[in-house]
Amino acid sequence: MDSVRYKIRECQDQEKIESFLLQARVGYLGMVDGNLPYVVPLNYVWTEGKLYFHGAGDGRRNQVMSENPEVCFTVCEEYGTITDPVPAKTDTAYMSVMIFGQAEPITDLDEATHVLQELINKYVPGYYNRPLSKQHVDKYRSAVFGGPVQVYRVIPQHVTAKQSPIEAEKMYRSNPNVGREI
């Protein structure tokens, strides 16, 4: 697997990577559908060194992964534009992580329940007054798609991370009066 080409941007701080994956809210699941790329934005949870996501138990995404479970999951957040007196040195503050591995459907009810509870804890903390029960997860059927929920696990085989930190004094802030006649 290739490493990060632009070494100055590479992040190897495992604590920072872990923290980023725990707080970021959207990732992009990249798959290969025959000879074509197929990318889907997803909510996800990072727990115990593994990536998890869920969705309807059928559909194109599941079909593609059943034919080729190799995936790349990318999480990226952009924090703003870094200015410089030299236009070619204008840059973007960001953090991104790419996780390569195989997507595996979870069949174990305990693990699926744990993951779905982690998703609830991440996206709606404190909203429900009691934890998910295994019975609820076992019987859950998506009202939208009409099929059972499927939880997937990706055990990272390779992870890369890049960052360009925020430079507070150089961050672009738009000024509505710039360029206007007074």
C-alpha positions as CSV (number, residue, x, y, z in Angstrom):
1,M,0.0,0.0,0.0
2,D,1.3,3.4,-0.9
3,S,2.2,5.9,1.9
4,V,1.4,9.6,1.9
5,R,3.4,11.3,-0.9
6,Y,3.4,14.8,0.6
7,K,5.3,13.9,3.8
8,I,5.1,17.3,5.3
9,R,1.3,16.8,5.6
10,E,1.4,13.3,6.9
11,C,-0.1,12.8,10.4
12,Q,1.3,9.9,12.3
13,D,-0.1,11.0,15.7
14,Q,-2.3,8.0,16.6
15,E,-4.1,9.9,19.4
16,K,-4.9,12.8,17.0
17,I,-6.2,10.3,14.3
18,E,-8.3,8.5,16.9
19,S,-9.8,11.7,18.2
20,F,-10.6,12.9,14.7
21,L,-12.3,9.7,13.8
22,L,-14.3,9.8,17.0
23,Q,-15.7,13.3,16.4
24,A,-16.1,13.6,12.6
25,R,-19.6,12.9,11.5
26,V,-19.5,11.9,7.8
27,G,-17.3,9.6,5.9
28,Y,-17.2,8.4,2.3
29,L,-17.2,4.7,1.5
30,G,-15.3,4.0,-1.7
31,M,-16.0,0.8,-3.5
32,V,-15.3,-0.8,-6.9
33,D,-18.4,-1.7,-8.9
34,G,-17.0,-3.8,-11.8
35,N,-14.7,-1.3,-13.4
36,L,-16.4,1.8,-12.0
37,P,-15.8,3.6,-8.8
38,Y,-18.8,4.0,-6.4
39,V,-18.7,6.3,-3.4
40,V,-21.4,6.7,-0.8
41,P,-21.5,9.3,2.0
42,L,-22.3,7.7,5.4
43,N,-22.6,8.2,9.1
44,Y,-20.2,6.0,10.9
45,V,-18.7,5.1,14.2
46,W,-15.1,4.4,15.1
47,T,-14.9,2.1,18.1
48,E,-12.3,-0.4,19.4
49,G,-10.0,0.3,16.5
50,K,-12.6,-0.6,13.9
51,L,-14.9,1.3,11.6
52,Y,-18.6,0.6,11.5
53,F,-21.6,1.8,9.4
54,H,-25.1,0.6,8.8
55,G,-28.0,0.9,6.4
56,A,-30.6,-1.1,4.6
57,G,-29.9,-4.8,4.1
58,D,-30.1,-4.6,0.4
59,G,-29.4,-2.1,-2.4
60,R,-26.5,-1.3,-4.7
61,R,-23.9,-0.6,-1.9
62,N,-24.5,-4.1,-0.4
63,Q,-24.4,-5.8,-3.8
64,V,-21.1,-4.1,-4.7
65,M,-19.5,-5.0,-1.3
66,S,-20.7,-8.6,-1.6
67,E,-18.9,-8.9,-5.0
68,N,-15.8,-7.0,-3.9
69,P,-15.4,-6.3,-0.1
70,E,-12.3,-4.2,-0.6
71,V,-13.1,-0.7,0.5
72,C,-11.6,2.7,1.2
73,F,-13.3,4.9,3.8
74,T,-12.3,8.5,3.8
75,V,-13.1,11.1,6.5
76,C,-12.2,14.7,5.8
77,E,-13.0,18.0,7.4
78,E,-12.0,21.4,5.9
79,Y,-11.4,24.2,8.5
80,G,-11.0,27.2,6.2
81,T,-8.6,28.9,3.8
82,I,-5.1,29.9,4.9
83,T,-4.0,33.2,3.2
84,D,-0.6,34.3,2.2
85,P,0.7,37.4,0.4
86,V,1.8,35.1,-2.4
87,P,-1.3,33.7,-4.1
88,A,0.4,30.4,-5.0
89,K,0.9,29.8,-1.2
90,T,-2.8,30.2,-0.3
91,D,-3.8,26.9,1.3
92,T,-6.5,25.0,3.0
93,A,-6.6,23.9,6.7
94,Y,-7.9,20.4,7.0
95,M,-7.6,16.9,8.4
96,S,-8.3,13.7,6.5
97,V,-8.0,10.0,7.2
98,M,-8.2,7.1,4.7
99,I,-9.0,3.6,6.0
100,F,-8.4,0.7,3.7
101,G,-9.8,-2.8,4.5
102,Q,-12.6,-5.2,3.8
103,A,-16.2,-4.6,4.6
104,E,-17.7,-7.4,6.5
105,P,-21.4,-7.8,7.3
106,I,-22.0,-8.3,11.1
107,T,-24.1,-11.3,11.9
108,D,-23.5,-11.3,15.7
109,L,-26.5,-9.7,17.4
110,D,-24.4,-8.5,20.4
111,E,-21.9,-6.8,18.2
112,A,-24.6,-5.2,16.0
113,T,-26.5,-4.0,19.1
114,H,-23.3,-2.5,20.5
115,V,-22.5,-0.7,17.2
116,L,-26.0,0.7,16.8
117,Q,-25.9,1.9,20.4
118,E,-22.6,3.6,19.6
119,L,-24.2,5.3,16.6
120,I,-27.0,6.6,18.8
121,N,-24.5,7.8,21.4
122,K,-22.6,9.7,18.7
123,Y,-25.4,11.3,16.7
124,V,-28.1,11.8,19.3
125,P,-26.4,11.7,22.7
126,G,-28.8,11.7,25.6
127,Y,-31.9,11.6,23.4
128,Y,-33.1,8.1,24.4
129,N,-33.7,7.3,28.0
130,R,-32.6,3.7,27.8
131,P,-30.1,1.6,25.8
132,L,-31.1,-0.4,22.7
133,S,-32.2,-3.9,23.4
134,K,-31.0,-6.9,21.4
135,Q,-34.7,-7.7,20.8
136,H,-35.3,-4.3,19.2
137,V,-32.3,-4.6,16.9
138,D,-33.2,-8.2,16.0
139,K,-36.7,-7.2,14.9
140,Y,-35.8,-3.8,13.4
141,R,-37.1,-3.2,9.9
142,S,-36.4,0.0,8.0
143,A,-39.6,1.9,7.4
144,V,-38.1,3.6,4.4
145,F,-36.4,0.6,2.6
146,G,-38.6,-2.2,3.9
147,G,-35.7,-4.5,4.8
148,P,-33.6,-5.3,7.8
149,V,-30.8,-3.1,8.9
150,Q,-27.3,-4.3,8.1
151,V,-24.3,-3.3,10.1
152,Y,-20.8,-3.6,8.6
153,R,-17.4,-3.7,10.1
154,V,-14.1,-2.6,8.5
155,I,-11.0,-3.8,10.2
156,P,-8.2,-1.4,9.0
157,Q,-5.5,-3.1,7.0
158,H,-3.9,0.3,6.2
159,V,-4.5,3.8,7.5
160,T,-3.2,7.1,6.2
161,A,-3.8,10.6,7.6
162,K,-3.0,14.1,6.4
163,Q,-3.4,17.5,7.9
164,S,-2.8,21.1,7.3
165,P,-3.3,22.8,10.7
166,I,-5.3,26.0,11.2
167,E,-3.0,29.1,11.3
168,A,-5.3,31.4,13.2
169,E,-3.6,34.7,12.2
170,K,-3.7,33.7,8.5
171,M,-7.2,32.3,8.2
172,Y,-9.4,34.0,5.6
173,R,-12.3,36.0,6.9
174,S,-14.6,37.5,4.4
175,N,-15.3,41.2,4.7
176,P,-18.5,42.3,3.1
177,N,-17.1,45.8,2.6
178,V,-14.0,44.8,0.6
179,G,-14.4,45.9,-3.0
180,R,-17.4,48.1,-2.4
181,E,-17.6,51.8,-3.0
182,I,-18.5,53.9,0.1
